[in-house]
Amino acid sequence: MTEIFSSTRTFKLWAYTVSHRRLLLRSPSEGGAASRIDVCFGGVDHMLVSPLYEGLTVVEVPAEEWGAHRDRVGEVPPGFKLYSLGASRNDFVTAGIIQYHEDMGDSRDPSYFGRFPGA
């Protein structure tokens, strides 16, 4: 498994858009953190995501291991990847892409990845 992203900060399920199938997990600039970190999944097909992560690790599950997850995840469509989330690795996102960005915005500012309605 390849670790894509890891942080000890707290992340919250911030937004999901049905139209563009984008998922945003955010660590806001609060609790002594001067910056915010956004983790954005694009082209989400399936997900099982917790509302809060005390520290977040995202790992890309290699294709040869997808079979072990098929009961929970279903089939991973061509061109998509399976990512496991959190320390327990029980949460997952099947998506086309993952990106992350750290900046000095606050929770009211739009994400680097564009606007998310209601966020």
HELIX and SHEET records of a PDB file:
HELIX    1   1 ALA A   63  HIS A   69  5                                   7    
HELIX    2   2 ARG A   70  VAL A   73  1                                   4    
SHEET    1   A 8 HIS A  46  LEU A  48  0                                        
SHEET    2   A 8 ASP A  91  ALA A  95 -1                                        
SHEET    3   A 8 LYS A  81  LEU A  85 -1                                        
SHEET    4   A 8 LEU A  52  VAL A  61 -1                                        
SHEET    5   A 8 THR A   2  THR A  17 -1                                        
SHEET    6   A 8 ARG A  22  SER A  27 -1                                        
SHEET    7   A 8 ARG A  36  GLY A  42 -1                                        
SHEET    8   A 8 ILE A  97  ASP A 103 -1                                        
END                                                                             
